[in-house]
Amino acid sequence: MGPTPELCSELLRPLRFLVGLKHVALQKGFQFNDEVPYAATGLLAELVYRGECRASDLAQHRVVDASVVSRQVHQLEQAGMITRRPDPADRRVSLLRATPDGERALAALERRKAEWLSRALSEWDDDAVRRLVDLLSTAAKDLHRAAHAQEEVPADARRGAEPSTGAEPTSSAATPAAERPAPEHPGSERPTPQPPAPEPPAPERPTPERPAPRQPAPAATPAPAAQTPTTTEGA
């Protein structure tokens, strides 16, 4: 069983102070030059201590966005502290590594930081410093692992974050008026919804009478020809 959240809350304050030491580092001049920001020194240290790797691996290991790594890689390349070459496994991807100038620059910067820590912890003995190194190293590994793990929030924690009103809140604005129940009044029965009245039929539009089609006049019948009386010979 791990420490309680109440105990870990006491750890937040010194952790915030340690994170804020980067501002002290800027004031003390713990950076290469004005062209390379202090944040890029961590990426250079990763390449020096881990060796050649891809930019995507650096982003995942440092738990930062790929755009941040891309910007810092560009800054270190311009300063001549890192270089790249095509990855033999996938030539569309580049492998990054520190140059000899980058390794020397990092070694000098780490030396200045160590000298400053030695003066700041002048009242500590060696055993106390070693115990601190072990504790910080173990804590860094556990925090790094937790940062990459996709842990589900316990159901109890989710319920604690939600207001317990005994009923799920509903929004009347999201309910259509036709589906929203009528309010009940004490001593009265809920009114029975009446079906909608049928719409009156549309009045029929009068149809104008059309004139009967004109029939063609019958063709005139020719009159019969007059018969000529025949005479009998020898009458």
Buried (B, 14 or more C-beta within 10 A) or exposed (E): EEEEEEEEEEEEEEEEEEEEEBEEBEEEEBBBEEEBBBBBBEBBBBBBEEEBBBBEBBBEBBEBEEEBBEBBBEBBBEBEBBBBEEBEEEEEEBBBBBBEEBBEBBEEBBEEEEEBEEEEEEEEEEEEEEEEEEEEEEEEEEEEEEEEEEEEEEEEEEEEEEEEEEEEEEEEEEEEEEEEEEEEEEEEEEEEEEEEEEEEEEEEEEEEEEEEEEEEEEEEEEEEEEEEEEEEEEE
